[in-house]
Amino acid sequence: MKNIILADKAGFCFGVKRAVDMAIESQEKYGKKVYTLGPLIHNNDVINYLKDKNIFPIKLEEIHKLNEGDIIIIRSHGVPLDVIENLKKKNLIVVDATCPYVGSIHQKVKQYSEDNYQVVIVGDKNHPEVQGINGWCNNNALIIKDDIDTNLISSKVCVVSQTTEKQETWEKALDIVIENSKEIAAFNTICSATHIRQKAAEELSKKIDMMIVVGGHHSSNTTKLYEICKKNCSNTIHIENAKEIPNEVVVDEKIVNVGITAGASTPDWIIKEVIDKMQNNTIEIDQNVQMEFMNNNNFNIAVGDTLDGKIISVNEKELFINIGYKTDAILPKNEMVLDEDVDLTQIFKKGESVKAKVLSRQNSDGFVVLSQIELEREKALKEIEELCNLKTSLDIKVKDVVKGGLVGFYKNIRIFIPASHIDIHHVPHLESYINKTLQVKIIEFVNDRKNSKIVASHKEILKEELQKLQKETWTNLQNGQIVEGEVRRLTNFGAFVEVGGIDGLLHISEISWKKLNKPSDVLKIGDKVKTLVLNVDKEKGKLSLSIKKLIEDPWKNVQEKYPIGNIVLGKIVRLTNFGAFVELEPGVDGLVHVSKISHNRIEKPSDILEIGENVKAKIIDVEAEEKRIALSIKEVNNY
């Protein structure tokens, strides 16, 4: 008996399984023939299985044969942006099964291409995934592999990788780009599952007598697995199914320890056939068994699998579910609902179908333990990732203040908002946000086996709203317009007043007719003020405002208000060596020369006068144009 060792993560990857599931679900939903743009999966056995399900591949050049309302599936490899647009123009029902990891690459290259970066893709130029990625940057990407012409590399580069590329190829290509570029945005977009599968296969191939790599002969990721294993084990073969295993290998008694790995397009039942043949020299799995493996995942249940089952019993604490496995499963109440007062017997009935994730392969009673909450979490994470890729906002409820920011939740998924991303302006008291719902955008999304981190920004939403408001304000602002604003900043030379999202300068000379030492003498941050628009410079982004222009010039008709020869009461506001300034009304000061203060000789006005003192004085001269009024105290008082 041969010792068969199956490598970790062998077989269907998330993206391929998702595409197959979406194709089958689409056929069941619409009840008619479904087309896939190219083979949905690089595996002839699965393609034949899908054909039996009324799902057929079609070439891009054959799309003209389809009619309005026909269903077309975009496979996990993804396609160029213009292909999606053309399919929609034909009014086809487009089901996009692009792997989310590939979709994320599409968004990255689109963004950096628009920012004038040269996009460099490390991968096979003839692979549909690479061709699809290239189509999201106007087909202008430099696609590199082993032979790299450094003369073609620009100084400003965005580097991504085909998801199934070998790690060593990526590292080699990146080193060359770094040596030949000045500004680099590098994203190692090798799928984590691909990397794990390759690493597991590499380690296993060092320890066995023979390595069998199972997968389509045209499958890129399977070919790379074969190349990796072949380096360590010369006795490595690449097969598509068990029938391709040479009989002499099966009967060779010198081959004892056999390692098996499989590409991302290889279903469990094909792997099972290979194992059976290597152990028994027979292949007994027929088409019915194949469908059982495709539909029920009966070959291997792993933590994290999503299963369908039927309820066989309900009580107050849990559901018992038949999942078609060697043992039944339980779905505990606390893995379904958060409200402890919910009565499960009033919600669920025997015979109903449920979907849940495997939380434990076997508990102390021998049951598989399932969770719907974790399934909802997985769905919520996919929603968040999609919203992140699409740069779309979502609402989260803030629950706590932590070091450096806030913590909020979206469908029980924890999301962190750094303090610097809460508002456009500094927020001194974060506690005021607790229990508030904030609209945010995801700015960082990491969700892999070792790390989970989701970071959001409310400031990005506010910035977008501010930009929209500013654009509208610039359109509507006109010279001479009266507007209301809020004082945002104070400086020695003036105040900045926000008007419709735009900071306008209220110069100190335009605050009051009264002479001011500094703006804070009459204004404070947060004040609401009405101002007159002096000047709008849209090209330079400058706005000049005035408060005093809304107030009548106090020097207007000053000769009529302050006739020469009359006695007036005023307040000392300034003292100099040559005289004292007396405020007659805000904005109108009169000068009492030092010689006009007292009948007695004085050295300086401060000898007998104080700032803030009320005095009587005689008006002895008024010069309206020069805005000067001469006063005499000694004409009224004797000092």
C-alpha angles and dihedrals in degrees: 000000000000120000106237118200117189115206120235116269094012114162136013115026123210095260096049094044089048091052093049091048092049091050093051092044091050092052091049092046098050098029096219142088115307125203128207120207097241124338107328091218136013094244123096094203092056092043089055090047090053091049088058085055090055093256115131135180119238130189121240091243089056095057090101088071091065122093131221110284095026116136120243124183120209105214126230092267089070127218137242117283094247091057091058091048092050092049090053091048088059088057092240121155100252117201108190109209093168108149108256089232090057091044089056090055090052091057093046096052091043092053096045093043089055088050089058097255119145106241115223119191119197105210148069111318092211095051114108092228092056092045089051093051090049089055090063092061098046092269089284098120123126106233113204136179125150103335108056123183101209090196089071094056114100127216092246111053142169111200125198134164138227104257092238097046121126115259093231091053091051093049093048093049093045092053090055092048091049091053092052104038135066102200117038134177105188124187119183096212097172103135111256090226090052091050092048091047092050093046092048091049091048093052093045094048090061093060108045142072095234137013123209117196112196122201147087116313089230094048112117096202092047091050090052090051089053092050092050094048094044090060091060102030119036089193093072125132132189115216134169096211142351093275090069094060108109111241092227088063091054095051097038104115091196089068104077108144110053123183120204129194130166138204125249092263096056117104123216095252093060090051088050090053090053093050092048093050093048090051102035106019088233138099112212104158111112132189093276091055089047091057091047090056092045094049105034106029085221094153096070134003115201133183107268096032117134112229137187119216146156125247112247097173139011130199136158094273107038152350124247111216136191107221098171091255130124087264132033123246135233126215108202120215093241089057091056109039137017094212109087092198094065114116107222092197089063093051106038130048133196112267096028119131121241135182122212144150126256109253097171130010091215135002126200090280093051097253127133107242117222135193132202092181090062089048089053089047090053091050091047091050090051090049091050092047091050091048088049092052092046091044089232124152129242136187121247131180116232112230107167149011115234135173107298100008149333135317120217136169136229112191090334093312113128115234126185123214113194115223089244090059100049099083141356088246128049114280111212098184115043093177090078089072097059112121091009121126113232129192108227144169123225109243099172129027121179119165116158137126095277103035141026120189131157119181124184138187129215089178091067089059091048091048092053091048090047092051090051091048092047092051091052092046094051088051094053102037117107135175112265093025119137112228137173121229145162125248106243104167138015125208134168091261099045150309131284112225121193112226115179092335094314124109110228124191117241101192117215089244090057097050100076142353084234116089109253130199092204137351092248088069088079107009137057133188112276095030115141109224137177113227140178118238106239099177138359116201104179095174094056093033094236128143124187120199139186135197097179092059087066089057122073113255104260089212091063109114088358092153090057093046095046110033117193114259097030127119116242134188117225145155127249107242103163138022125200134168091259099046152313129280116221121199109223093176133340105299097012117092127173125206123231105196115221088248090056097053103077142005086230122073113260130185096220137351093252089067090078107007134068132200110258093027117134113229139176118231139173119241105235101166140009123194105181099183093049090041093232131140121184118209136185125207096180090060087065106030137035114225 
